[in-house]
Amino acid sequence: MGRVHLLPGTTTSSVAERGDYNSAKSATMTLAEFEAWLALEIAGRYHRQPHRALGISPLAGWEAALKDGLVPSLPADPRQFTLHSLPIEMRGLRKDGIHLFNIRYWSEQLPLIARPGEDRVVRYDPRNLGRIYVLGRDGDYHDIVAEAARATRTARYRRPAPSAQTPEAVVVDYALPTQELESELLGPQR
């Protein structure tokens, strides 16, 4: 974790240590770039360097354990495992749904899993805010989609079916070579 604090935009571990450093303004990576960096740090660096407590790299320790008969297993419930790794916000049920990051989420399930005004645990994936996961009174997480996602789905279902008057789709024969456009044949202008 020490290396993450070397990245531009680090928040450091304390407000006093950060001082007047503007983390948001200094950040240079997108979330996707950070995920790639983190994966390389873990799989490419950490797992391959000798570990202080093991005396060998974590990768070498894993390979040795497999040779000794370790049988790796997946989590008993992969969905629960994934959900419990997502960030949490507390949100109350409003008349028009649950609001998170200026997005309204609604489902007919909501009144069944939460009372109006009652705060519920809401988990979300910051990479995809099209749905949230609300912890119901029954102890289960329920998928609730954003209103925009539902409207898009509804619009797709309402699209008229192709009729005899609809023009035929263009069939492309990918075995034929492509033809250059006239602008590609002319070359650079001098």
C-alpha positions, -999 to 999 in steps of 0.1 A, spaced: 0 0 0 30 23 4 34 26 -34 -1 38 -39 8 70 -19 35 77 -45 9 82 -72 -2 118 -81 -34 126 -64 -29 104 -33 -51 113 -4 -25 102 22 -37 86 55 -44 118 74 -57 153 68 -28 169 87 -2 151 65 -20 161 33 -20 198 42 -32 220 13 -23 194 -13 -53 192 -37 -56 154 -44 -84 158 -70 -65 184 -90 -33 164 -89 -48 130 -99 -36 118 -133 -52 83 -137 -87 72 -147 -103 45 -126 -95 20 -154 -59 31 -155 -57 28 -117 -72 -7 -118 -46 -18 -144 -18 -3 -123 -30 -20 -92 -33 -54 -109 3 -51 -122 15 -40 -87 -2 -71 -71 4 -98 -97 35 -84 -113 54 -71 -84 41 -81 -49 35 -117 -57 69 -121 -72 91 -104 -46 103 -122 -14 78 -117 14 93 -108 48 72 -134 68 73 -162 42 110 -159 32 99 -166 -4 76 -148 -28 38 -153 -23 37 -169 -58 64 -194 -48 45 -201 -16 13 -207 -35 29 -230 -60 46 -250 -31 12 -253 -13 -4 -266 -45 23 -292 -49 17 -302 -12 -20 -309 -20 -37 -276 -14 -70 -276 -32 -81 -240 -39 -118 -233 -36 -141 -205 -47 -162 -185 -23 -194 -205 -14 -215 -177 -28 -197 -156 -55 -225 -131 -57 -223 -124 -19 -185 -122 -21 -187 -96 -49 -214 -76 -32 -195 -74 0 -165 -60 -18 -185 -30 -32 -187 4 -15 -216 12 8 -239 43 12 -268 46 35 -300 58 17 -336 62 26 -365 51 4 -383 82 -10 -417 82 -28 -399 81 -61 -372 55 -52 -337 56 -39 -314 85 -50 -276 80 -53 -252 103 -70 -281 123 -86 -295 91 -101 -329 78 -93 -334 40 -88 -368 24 -88 -383 -10 -87 -417 -24 -76 -397 -44 -51 -386 -13 -32 -417 -9 -10 -415 -46 -2 -379 -44 10 -378 -10 27 -403 14 44 -405 50 33 -378 71 50 -361 40 63 -323 40 57 -310 9 39 -275 -3 31 -269 4 -6 -240 -11 -24 -229 1 -58 -202 -6 -84 -185 28 -92 -177 15 -127 -214 8 -135 -240 30 -118 -268 15 -139 -278 -6 -109 -275 -7 -72 -279 -34 -46 -302 -26 -17 -301 -47 15 -337 -55 23 -354 -62 56 -352 -99 46 -314 -98 48 -309 -102 10 -295 -78 -15 -319 -68 -42 -308 -54 -76 -324 -21 -84 -318 -5 -118 -316 32 -126 -346 48 -141 -327 56 -173 -317 20 -177 -353 9 -173 -366 35 -198 -341 24 -224 -352 -12 -220 -388 -2 -223 -381 18 -254 -364 -13 -269 -394 -35 -262 -418 -9 -277 -398 -6 -309 -420 -17 -338 -413 -51 -352 -398 -51 -388 -425 -52 -414 -426 -61 -451 -421 -24 -458 -388 -23 -438 -358 -22 -462 -337 -53 -462 -306 -52 -441 -274 -48 -460 -255 -80 -463 -217 -77 -462 -195 -104 -477 -164 -102 -456 -145 -126 -480 -143 -98 -506 -114 -74 -505 -122 -38 -495 -122 -11 -520 -103 21 -514 -121 53 -513 -112 80 -539 -96 101 -512 -74 72 -502 -62 67 -537 -52 103 -543 -25 104 -516 -12 135 -499 -18 168 -516 13 188 -524 
